[in-house]
Amino acid sequence: MDYNRTVNNMPSVMVEVSTNGKRGKMWLCSTYGCYDHETDLQIPHEAIVDFYCPHCQEKLNTLIKCQVCDATMVKFNIEIGGVVSICSRNGCKNHYVMFEDLESAIRKYTREYGI
């Protein structure tokens, strides 16, 4: 999380990205289902993007293929136990969330946000 760079007035998820031989940074909206982002790269529509952890440089793209466009999916671990996966193709909106233990995740969310 990047608390210094916001997208839609919320802390962003900062990753390093590469496409077409160029590397840069991308800040993703941290709200699930929001596709807004900012980047310092020009990324062509429908280009496949490689995502990397900005701390350890581990590639975040998985071997799992998008069921919509067949690009690789990108996996982000979430603090409450689970993962959010997004498609690596610029413009594809396929994404999903999986929880390790849904009941625990709901309890933790309720405690934190009071909803």
N, CA, C and O atoms as a GROMACS GRO file, in nm:
protein
  460
    1MET      N    1   0.084  -0.118   0.000
    1MET     CA    2   0.000   0.000   0.000
    1MET      C    3   0.088   0.124   0.000
    1MET      O    4   0.190   0.130   0.068
    2ASP      N    5   0.047   0.221  -0.077
    2ASP     CA    6   0.118   0.349  -0.082
    2ASP      C    7   0.024   0.455  -0.024
    2ASP      O    8  -0.070   0.499  -0.089
    3TYR      N    9   0.052   0.493   0.100
    3TYR     CA   10  -0.033   0.590   0.169
    3TYR      C   11  -0.003   0.733   0.127
    3TYR      O   12  -0.078   0.825   0.159
    4ASN      N   13   0.107   0.752   0.056
    4ASN     CA   14   0.144   0.886   0.009
    4ASN      C   15   0.088   0.918  -0.129
    4ASN      O   16   0.080   1.035  -0.166
    5ARG      N   17   0.049   0.817  -0.204
    5ARG     CA   18  -0.006   0.837  -0.339
    5ARG      C   19  -0.147   0.779  -0.340
    5ARG      O   20  -0.164   0.658  -0.328
    6THR      N   21  -0.245   0.864  -0.353
    6THR     CA   22  -0.384   0.818  -0.349
    6THR      C   23  -0.442   0.807  -0.490
    6THR      O   24  -0.402   0.879  -0.582
    7VAL      N   25  -0.537   0.717  -0.503
    7VAL     CA   26  -0.619   0.706  -0.623
    7VAL      C   27  -0.763   0.707  -0.572
    7VAL      O   28  -0.800   0.622  -0.491
    8ASN      N   29  -0.842   0.799  -0.619
    8ASN     CA   30  -0.980   0.819  -0.572
    8ASN      C   31  -0.984   0.845  -0.421
    8ASN      O   32  -1.071   0.794  -0.350
    9ASN      N   33  -0.889   0.926  -0.374
    9ASN     CA   34  -0.882   0.968  -0.234
    9ASN      C   35  -0.860   0.854  -0.136
    9ASN      O   36  -0.893   0.866  -0.018
   10MET      N   37  -0.806   0.742  -0.184
   10MET     CA   38  -0.774   0.627  -0.099
   10MET      C   39  -0.628   0.590  -0.124
   10MET      O   40  -0.576   0.612  -0.233
   11PRO      N   41  -0.560   0.533  -0.021
   11PRO     CA   42  -0.424   0.486  -0.047
   11PRO      C   43  -0.425   0.389  -0.165
   11PRO      O   44  -0.519   0.313  -0.183
   12SER      N   45  -0.320   0.394  -0.244
   12SER     CA   46  -0.314   0.309  -0.364
   12SER      C   47  -0.230   0.184  -0.338
   12SER      O   48  -0.159   0.173  -0.238
   13VAL      N   49  -0.241   0.091  -0.431
   13VAL     CA   50  -0.155  -0.027  -0.431
   13VAL      C   51  -0.047   0.002  -0.536
   13VAL      O   52  -0.076   0.010  -0.655
   14MET      N   53   0.078   0.018  -0.490
   14MET     CA   54   0.186   0.051  -0.581
   14MET      C   55   0.259  -0.076  -0.622
   14MET      O   56   0.296  -0.158  -0.538
   15VAL      N   57   0.278  -0.091  -0.754
   15VAL     CA   58   0.352  -0.203  -0.809
   15VAL      C   59   0.447  -0.150  -0.916
   15VAL      O   60   0.428  -0.041  -0.969
   16GLU      N   61   0.549  -0.228  -0.946
   16GLU     CA   62   0.632  -0.199  -1.061
   16GLU      C   63   0.576  -0.281  -1.176
   16GLU      O   64   0.530  -0.393  -1.157
   17VAL      N   65   0.582  -0.224  -1.295
   17VAL     CA   66   0.525  -0.290  -1.412
   17VAL      C   67   0.621  -0.280  -1.529
   17VAL      O   68   0.706  -0.190  -1.535
   18SER      N   69   0.607  -0.373  -1.623
   18SER     CA   70   0.683  -0.363  -1.746
   18SER      C   71   0.597  -0.410  -1.862
   18SER      O   72   0.515  -0.501  -1.849
   19THR      N   73   0.618  -0.347  -1.975
   19THR     CA   74   0.551  -0.385  -2.099
   19THR      C   75   0.633  -0.327  -2.214
   19THR      O   76   0.691  -0.219  -2.204
   20ASN      N   77   0.635  -0.399  -2.323
   20ASN     CA   78   0.709  -0.355  -2.442
   20ASN      C   79   0.854  -0.315  -2.413
   20ASN      O   80   0.906  -0.222  -2.473
   21GLY      N   81   0.917  -0.387  -2.318
   21GLY     CA   82   1.057  -0.360  -2.286
   21GLY      C   83   1.081  -0.239  -2.198
   21GLY      O   84   1.197  -0.205  -2.172
   22LYS      N   85   0.976  -0.175  -2.150
   22LYS     CA   86   0.990  -0.057  -2.064
   22LYS      C   87   0.936  -0.090  -1.926
   22LYS      O   88   0.840  -0.166  -1.911
   23ARG      N   89   0.998  -0.031  -1.824
   23ARG     CA   90   0.958  -0.056  -1.686
   23ARG      C   91   0.921   0.074  -1.617
   23ARG      O   92   0.982   0.178  -1.644
   24GLY      N   93   0.822   0.069  -1.529
   24GLY     CA   94   0.780   0.187  -1.456
   24GLY      C   95   0.700   0.149  -1.333
   24GLY      O   96   0.705   0.035  -1.287
   25LYS      N   97   0.626   0.244  -1.281
   25LYS     CA   98   0.543   0.223  -1.163
   25LYS      C   99   0.397   0.241  -1.198
   25LYS      O  100   0.361   0.314  -1.290
   26MET      N  101   0.312   0.172  -1.122
   26MET     CA  102   0.168   0.185  -1.139
   26MET      C  103   0.106   0.190  -0.999
   26MET      O  104   0.146   0.118  -0.908
   27TRP      N  105   0.008   0.277  -0.986
   27TRP     CA  106  -0.068   0.289  -0.862
   27TRP      C  107  -0.211   0.250  -0.892
   27TRP      O  108  -0.280   0.315  -0.971
   28LEU      N  109  -0.256   0.142  -0.828
   28LEU     CA  110  -0.391   0.088  -0.851
   28LEU      C  111  -0.487   0.139  -0.744
   28LEU      O  112  -0.448   0.158  -0.629
   29CYS      N  113  -0.610   0.161  -0.782
   29CYS     CA  114  -0.714   0.195  -0.685
   29CYS      C  115  -0.729   0.076  -0.590
   29CYS      O  116  -0.734  -0.038  -0.634
   30SER      N  117  -0.735   0.103  -0.462
   30SER     CA  118  -0.744  -0.004  -0.362
   30SER      C  119  -0.887  -0.048  -0.334
   30SER      O  120  -0.908  -0.136  -0.251
   31THR      N  121  -0.984   0.011  -0.400
   31THR     CA  122  -1.124  -0.027  -0.382
   31THR      C  123  -1.156  -0.142  -0.478
   31THR      O  124  -1.139  -0.129  -0.599
   32TYR      N  125  -1.204  -0.252  -0.423
   32TYR     CA  126  -1.235  -0.369  -0.506
   32TYR      C  127  -1.341  -0.333  -0.610
   32TYR      O  128  -1.444  -0.273  -0.578
   33GLY      N  129  -1.315  -0.370  -0.734
   33GLY     CA  130  -1.409  -0.343  -0.843
   33GLY      C  131  -1.382  -0.212  -0.914
   33GLY      O  132  -1.446  -0.183  -1.016
   34CYS      N  133  -1.289  -0.131  -0.864
   34CYS     CA  134  -1.252  -0.006  -0.929
   34CYS      C  135  -1.134  -0.033  -1.021
   34CYS      O  136  -1.039  -0.100  -0.980
   35TYR      N  137  -1.138   0.017  -1.142
   35TYR     CA  138  -1.033  -0.007  -1.240
   35TYR      C  139  -0.941   0.113  -1.260
   35TYR      O  140  -0.853   0.110  -1.346
   36ASP      N  141  -0.959   0.218  -1.181
   36ASP     CA  142  -0.877   0.338  -1.196
   36ASP      C  143  -0.734   0.310  -1.152
   36ASP      O  144  -0.709   0.235  -1.057
   37HIS      N  145  -0.641   0.371  -1.222
   37HIS     CA  146  -0.500   0.358  -1.189
   37HIS      C  147  -0.424   0.475  -1.250
   37HIS      O  148  -0.473   0.546  -1.338
   38GLU      N  149  -0.302   0.492  -1.201
   38GLU     CA  150  -0.210   0.592  -1.256
   38GLU      C  151  -0.079   0.520  -1.284
   38GLU      O  152  -0.044   0.426  -1.213
   39THR      N  153  -0.008   0.563  -1.386
   39THR     CA  154   0.120   0.501  -1.419
   39THR      C  155   0.211   0.603  -1.484
   39THR      O  156   0.165   0.702  -1.541
   40ASP      N  157   0.341   0.577  -1.476
   40ASP     CA  158   0.436   0.664  -1.544
   40ASP      C  159   0.479   0.605  -1.678
   40ASP      O  160   0.577   0.650  -1.737
   41LEU      N  161   0.407   0.503  -1.725
   41LEU     CA  162   0.432   0.439  -1.855
   41LEU      C  163   0.316   0.461  -1.950
   41LEU      O  164   0.202   0.478  -1.907
   42GLN      N  165   0.345   0.462  -2.076
   42GLN     CA  166   0.240   0.457  -2.178
   42GLN      C  167   0.213   0.310  -2.203
   42GLN      O  168   0.301   0.238  -2.253
   43ILE      N  169   0.094   0.263  -2.169
   43ILE     CA  170   0.060   0.122  -2.187
   43ILE      C  171  -0.049   0.114  -2.292
   43ILE      O  172  -0.161   0.160  -2.270
   44PRO      N  173  -0.018   0.054  -2.407
   44PRO     CA  174  -0.120   0.043  -2.512
   44PRO      C  175  -0.239  -0.040  -2.467
   44PRO      O  176  -0.226  -0.134  -2.388
   45HIS      N  177  -0.357  -0.004  -2.518
   45HIS     CA  178  -0.478  -0.080  -2.488
   45HIS      C  179  -0.457  -0.224  -2.532
   45HIS      O  180  -0.407  -0.249  -2.642
   46GLU      N  181  -0.494  -0.317  -2.448
   46GLU     CA  182  -0.484  -0.462  -2.468
   46GLU      C  183  -0.343  -0.517  -2.456
   46GLU      O  184  -0.322  -0.636  -2.480
   47ALA      N  185  -0.245  -0.435  -2.420
   47ALA     CA  186  -0.110  -0.486  -2.395
   47ALA      C  187  -0.110  -0.569  -2.267
   47ALA      O  188  -0.182  -0.538  -2.172
   48ILE      N  189  -0.030  -0.674  -2.265
   48ILE     CA  190  -0.014  -0.754  -2.144
   48ILE      C  191   0.100  -0.692  -2.063
   48ILE      O  192   0.206  -0.661  -2.115
   49VAL      N  193   0.074  -0.676  -1.934
   49VAL     CA  194   0.165  -0.607  -1.844
   49VAL      C  195   0.220  -0.708  -1.742
   49VAL      O  196   0.144  -0.787  -1.686
   50ASP      N  197   0.351  -0.703  -1.718
   50ASP     CA  198   0.410  -0.782  -1.611
   50ASP      C  199   0.413  -0.697  -1.486
   50ASP      O  200   0.454  -0.581  -1.490
   51PHE      N  201   0.369  -0.754  -1.373
   51PHE     CA  202   0.362  -0.685  -1.245
   51PHE      C  203   0.468  -0.741  -1.151
   51PHE      O  204   0.491  -0.862  -1.149
   52TYR      N  205   0.534  -0.653  -1.073
   52TYR     CA  206   0.638  -0.692  -0.981
   52TYR      C  207   0.620  -0.625  -0.846
   52TYR      O  208   0.573  -0.511  -0.838
   53CYS      N  209   0.658  -0.696  -0.739
   53CYS     CA  210   0.658  -0.638  -0.606
   53CYS      C  211   0.765  -0.528  -0.603
   53CYS      O  212   0.879  -0.552  -0.645
   54PRO      N  213   0.731  -0.408  -0.554
   54PRO     CA  214   0.829  -0.300  -0.552
   54PRO      C  215   0.938  -0.319  -0.446
   54PRO      O  216   1.038  -0.248  -0.447
   55HIS      N  217   0.919  -0.415  -0.356
   55HIS     CA  218   1.016  -0.436  -0.248
   55HIS      C  219   1.115  -0.548  -0.281
   55HIS      O  220   1.236  -0.531  -0.266
   56CYS      N  221   1.064  -0.663  -0.326
   56CYS     CA  222   1.152  -0.778  -0.351
   56CYS      C  223   1.168  -0.810  -0.499
   56CYS      O  224   1.248  -0.897  -0.535
   57GLN      N  225   1.093  -0.742  -0.584
   57GLN     CA  226   1.098  -0.760  -0.730
   57GLN      C  227   1.041  -0.893  -0.777
   57GLN      O  228   1.060  -0.930  -0.893
   58GLU      N  229   0.971  -0.967  -0.690
   58GLU     CA  230   0.909  -1.093  -0.732
   58GLU      C  231   0.798  -1.064  -0.833
   58GLU      O  232   0.718  -0.972  -0.815
   59LYS      N  233   0.795  -1.143  -0.939
   59LYS     CA  234   0.691  -1.127  -1.040
   59LYS      C  235   0.558  -1.174  -0.982
   59LYS      O  236   0.550  -1.281  -0.922
   60LEU      N  237   0.454  -1.093  -1.000
   60LEU     CA  238   0.323  -1.122  -0.942
   60LEU      C  239   0.229  -1.193  -1.040
   60LEU      O  240   0.126  -1.244  -0.999
   61ASN      N  241   0.265  -1.195  -1.169
   61ASN     CA  242   0.183  -1.268  -1.267
   61ASN      C  243   0.190  -1.416  -1.234
   61ASN      O  244   0.296  -1.469  -1.200
   62THR      N  245   0.077  -1.483  -1.243
   62THR     CA  246   0.071  -1.626  -1.214
   62THR      C  247   0.061  -1.705  -1.344
   62THR      O  248   0.058  -1.648  -1.453
   63LEU      N  249   0.057  -1.835  -1.332
   63LEU     CA  250   0.036  -1.922  -1.448
   63LEU      C  251  -0.112  -1.936  -1.482
   63LEU      O  252  -0.148  -1.993  -1.585
   64ILE      N  253  -0.197  -1.885  -1.393
   64ILE     CA  254  -0.342  -1.894  -1.414
   64ILE      C  255  -0.381  -1.798  -1.526
   64ILE      O  256  -0.339  -1.682  -1.528
   65LYS      N  257  -0.461  -1.847  -1.619
   65LYS     CA  258  -0.503  -1.767  -1.735
   65LYS      C  259  -0.639  -1.703  -1.710
   65LYS      O  260  -0.726  -1.761  -1.646
   66CYS      N  261  -0.654  -1.583  -1.762
   66CYS     CA  262  -0.781  -1.512  -1.757
   66CYS      C  263  -0.885  -1.589  -1.837
   66CYS      O  264  -0.857  -1.630  -1.950
   67GLN      N  265  -1.002  -1.608  -1.782
   67GLN     CA  266  -1.108  -1.681  -1.851
   67GLN      C  267  -1.176  -1.595  -1.956
   67GLN      O  268  -1.256  -1.646  -2.035
   68VAL      N  269  -1.146  -1.466  -1.959
   68VAL     CA  270  -1.205  -1.376  -2.058
   68VAL      C  271  -1.114  -1.360  -2.180
   68VAL      O  272  -1.160  -1.368  -2.294
   69CYS      N  273  -0.983  -1.335  -2.155
   69CYS     CA  274  -0.894  -1.300  -2.267
   69CYS      C  275  -0.768  -1.386  -2.277
   69CYS      O  276  -0.689  -1.367  -2.369
   70ASP      N  277  -0.748  -1.478  -2.186
   70ASP     CA  278  -0.638  -1.573  -2.186
   70ASP      C  279  -0.503  -1.513  -2.147
   70ASP      O  280  -0.401  -1.581  -2.162
   71ALA      N  281  -0.497  -1.390  -2.098
   71ALA     CA  282  -0.372  -1.334  -2.045
   71ALA      C  283  -0.349  -1.393  -1.906
   71ALA      O  284  -0.437  -1.459  -1.852
   72THR      N  285  -0.232  -1.370  -1.849
   72THR     CA  286  -0.206  -1.420  -1.714
   72THR      C  287  -0.279  -1.335  -1.610
   72THR      O  288  -0.304  -1.216  -1.631
   73MET      N  289  -0.312  -1.399  -1.500
   73MET     CA  290  -0.373  -1.328  -1.388
   73MET      C  291  -0.262  -1.284  -1.293
   73MET      O  292  -0.157  -1.348  -1.285
   74VAL      N  293  -0.286  -1.174  -1.221
   74VAL     CA  294  -0.190  -1.118  -1.125
   74VAL      C  295  -0.252  -1.131  -0.987
   74VAL      O  296  -0.366  -1.092  -0.965
   75LYS      N  297  -0.174  -1.186  -0.892
   75LYS     CA  298  -0.227  -1.216  -0.760
   75LYS      C  299  -0.170  -1.121  -0.655
   75LYS      O  300  -0.049  -1.099  -0.649
   76PHE      N  301  -0.260  -1.064  -0.572
   76PHE     CA  302  -0.222  -0.980  -0.459
   76PHE      C  303  -0.276  -1.042  -0.332
   76PHE      O  304  -0.396  -1.069  -0.322
   77ASN      N  305  -0.190  -1.065  -0.233
   77ASN     CA  306  -0.236  -1.115  -0.104
   77ASN      C  307  -0.303  -1.001  -0.029
   77ASN      O  308  -0.262  -0.886  -0.039
   78ILE      N  309  -0.408  -1.034   0.044
   78ILE     CA  310  -0.477  -0.932   0.124
   78ILE      C  311  -0.463  -0.966   0.272
   78ILE      O  312  -0.459  -1.083   0.311
   79GLU      N  313  -0.457  -0.862   0.353
   79GLU     CA  314  -0.428  -0.877   0.495
   79GLU      C  315  -0.528  -0.964   0.569
   79GLU      O  316  -0.489  -1.032   0.665
   80ILE      N  317  -0.653  -0.964   0.530
   80ILE     CA  318  -0.753  -1.039   0.605
   80ILE      C  319  -0.756  -1.186   0.567
   80ILE      O  320  -0.844  -1.260   0.612
   81GLY      N  321  -0.662  -1.229   0.484
   81GLY     CA  322  -0.651  -1.370   0.450
   81GLY      C  323  -0.719  -1.405   0.319
   81GLY      O  324  -0.838  -1.434   0.317
   82GLY      N  325  -0.646  -1.402   0.213
   82GLY     CA  326  -0.699  -1.434   0.082
   82GLY      C  327  -0.621  -1.362  -0.026
   82GLY      O  328  -0.514  -1.307   0.000
   83VAL      N  329  -0.676  -1.363  -0.145
   83VAL     CA  330  -0.609  -1.298  -0.258
   83VAL      C  331  -0.711  -1.226  -0.346
   83VAL      O  332  -0.827  -1.266  -0.356
   84VAL      N  333  -0.664  -1.120  -0.407
   84VAL     CA  334  -0.737  -1.053  -0.514
   84VAL      C  335  -0.657  -1.079  -0.640
   84VAL      O  336  -0.535  -1.059  -0.641
   85SER      N  337  -0.722  -1.124  -0.745
   85SER     CA  338  -0.655  -1.148  -0.872
   85SER      C  339  -0.715  -1.058  -0.979
   85SER      O  340  -0.837  -1.041  -0.987
   86ILE      N  341  -0.626  -1.001  -1.060
   86ILE     CA  342  -0.669  -0.915  -1.171
   86ILE      C  343  -0.604  -0.964  -1.299
   86ILE      O  344  -0.500  -1.030  -1.295
   87CYS      N  345  -0.664  -0.933  -1.411
   87CYS     CA  346  -0.607  -0.970  -1.540
   87CYS      C  347  -0.491  -0.877  -1.573
   87CYS      O  348  -0.494  -0.758  -1.540
   88SER      N  349  -0.388  -0.931  -1.637
   88SER     CA  350  -0.270  -0.851  -1.672
   88SER      C  351  -0.285  -0.776  -1.805
   88SER      O  352  -0.197  -0.700  -1.843
   89ARG      N  353  -0.396  -0.798  -1.876
   89ARG     CA  354  -0.416  -0.730  -2.004
   89ARG      C  355  -0.481  -0.593  -1.980
   89ARG      O  356  -0.588  -0.585  -1.921
   90ASN      N  357  -0.416  -0.487  -2.027
   90ASN     CA  358  -0.469  -0.353  -2.011
   90ASN      C  359  -0.606  -0.343  -2.081
   90ASN      O  360  -0.617  -0.364  -2.202
   91GLY      N  361  -0.706  -0.312  -2.003
   91GLY     CA  362  -0.842  -0.298  -2.057
   91GLY      C  363  -0.934  -0.412  -2.020
   91GLY      O  364  -1.055  -0.394  -2.020
   92CYS      N  365  -0.879  -0.531  -1.988
   92CYS     CA  366  -0.964  -0.644  -1.946
   92CYS      C  367  -1.006  -0.619  -1.802
   92CYS      O  368  -0.922  -0.585  -1.718
   93LYS      N  369  -1.131  -0.637  -1.772
   93LYS     CA  370  -1.183  -0.607  -1.638
   93LYS      C  371  -1.206  -0.732  -1.554
   93LYS      O  372  -1.269  -0.725  -1.448
   94ASN      N  373  -1.156  -0.847  -1.599
   94ASN     CA  374  -1.174  -0.969  -1.521
   94ASN      C  375  -1.094  -0.960  -1.392
   94ASN      O  376  -0.976  -0.924  -1.393
   95HIS      N  377  -1.158  -0.992  -1.282
   95HIS     CA  378  -1.094  -0.993  -1.151
   95HIS      C  379  -1.178  -1.076  -1.056
   95HIS      O  380  -1.296  -1.099  -1.082
   96TYR      N  381  -1.118  -1.122  -0.947
   96TYR     CA  382  -1.193  -1.195  -0.846
   96TYR      C  383  -1.119  -1.191  -0.714
   96TYR      O  384  -1.000  -1.161  -0.708
   97VAL      N  385  -1.191  -1.223  -0.608
   97VAL     CA  386  -1.133  -1.230  -0.474
   97VAL      C  387  -1.163  -1.368  -0.418
   97VAL      O  388  -1.272  -1.422  -0.437
   98MET      N  389  -1.066  -1.425  -0.350
   98MET     CA  390  -1.084  -1.554  -0.282
   98MET      C  391  -1.034  -1.538  -0.139
   98MET      O  392  -0.927  -1.483  -0.115
   99PHE      N  393  -1.114  -1.586  -0.044
   99PHE     CA  394  -1.076  -1.579   0.097
   99PHE      C  395  -1.035  -1.718   0.145
   99PHE      O  396  -1.094  -1.818   0.106
  100GLU      N  397  -0.933  -1.722   0.231
  100GLU     CA  398  -0.891  -1.848   0.291
  100GLU      C  399  -1.001  -1.899   0.384
  100GLU      O  400  -1.035  -2.017   0.383
  101ASP      N  401  -1.054  -1.808   0.463
  101ASP     CA  402  -1.160  -1.842   0.559
  101ASP      C  403  -1.259  -1.726   0.558
  101ASP      O  404  -1.237  -1.625   0.625
  102LEU      N  405  -1.365  -1.740   0.483
  102LEU     CA  406  -1.461  -1.630   0.463
  102LEU      C  407  -1.519  -1.581   0.595
  102LEU      O  408  -1.534  -1.460   0.614
  103GLU      N  409  -1.553  -1.672   0.686
  103GLU     CA  410  -1.613  -1.632   0.814
  103GLU      C  411  -1.518  -1.544   0.894
  103GLU      O  412  -1.560  -1.442   0.949
  104SER      N  413  -1.390  -1.580   0.901
  104SER     CA  414  -1.291  -1.499   0.972
  104SER      C  415  -1.272  -1.364   0.904
  104SER      O  416  -1.258  -1.262   0.971
  105ALA      N  417  -1.270  -1.363   0.772
  105ALA     CA  418  -1.253  -1.238   0.698
  105ALA      C  419  -1.369  -1.143   0.724
  105ALA      O  420  -1.347  -1.023   0.742
  106ILE      N  421  -1.491  -1.195   0.727
  106ILE     CA  422  -1.608  -1.111   0.753
  106ILE      C  423  -1.603  -1.056   0.896
  106ILE      O  424  -1.634  -0.939   0.918
  107ARG      N  425  -1.564  -1.139   0.993
  107ARG     CA  426  -1.551  -1.092   1.132
  107ARG      C  427  -1.447  -0.980   1.142
  107ARG      O  428  -1.471  -0.879   1.207
  108LYS      N  429  -1.332  -1.000   1.079
  108LYS     CA  430  -1.226  -0.900   1.084
  108LYS      C  431  -1.271  -0.770   1.017
  108LYS      O  432  -1.245  -0.662   1.069
  109TYR      N  433  -1.338  -0.780   0.904
  109TYR     CA  434  -1.389  -0.662   0.834
  109TYR      C  435  -1.491  -0.589   0.920
  109TYR      O  436  -1.488  -0.466   0.930
  110THR      N  437  -1.580  -0.663   0.982
  110THR     CA  438  -1.683  -0.604   1.067
  110THR      C  439  -1.622  -0.533   1.187
  110THR      O  440  -1.665  -0.423   1.223
  111ARG      N  441  -1.521  -0.594   1.248
  111ARG     CA  442  -1.452  -0.530   1.362
  111ARG      C  443  -1.385  -0.400   1.319
  111ARG      O  444  -1.390  -0.299   1.390
  112GLU      N  445  -1.321  -0.404   1.203
  112GLU     CA  446  -1.245  -0.288   1.158
  112GLU      C  447  -1.332  -0.173   1.108
  112GLU      O  448  -1.303  -0.057   1.134
  113TYR      N  449  -1.439  -0.206   1.036
  113TYR     CA  450  -1.520  -0.102   0.973
  113TYR      C  451  -1.658  -0.083   1.037
  113TYR      O  452  -1.730   0.010   1.001
  114GLY      N  453  -1.696  -0.170   1.130
  114GLY     CA  454  -1.820  -0.156   1.201
  114GLY      C  455  -1.944  -0.173   1.115
  114GLY      O  456  -2.050  -0.118   1.146
  115ILE      N  457  -1.931  -0.248   1.008
  115ILE     CA  458  -2.045  -0.268   0.917
  115ILE      C  459  -2.100  -0.407   0.937
  115ILE      O  460  -2.196  -0.445   0.870
   0.00000   0.00000   0.00000
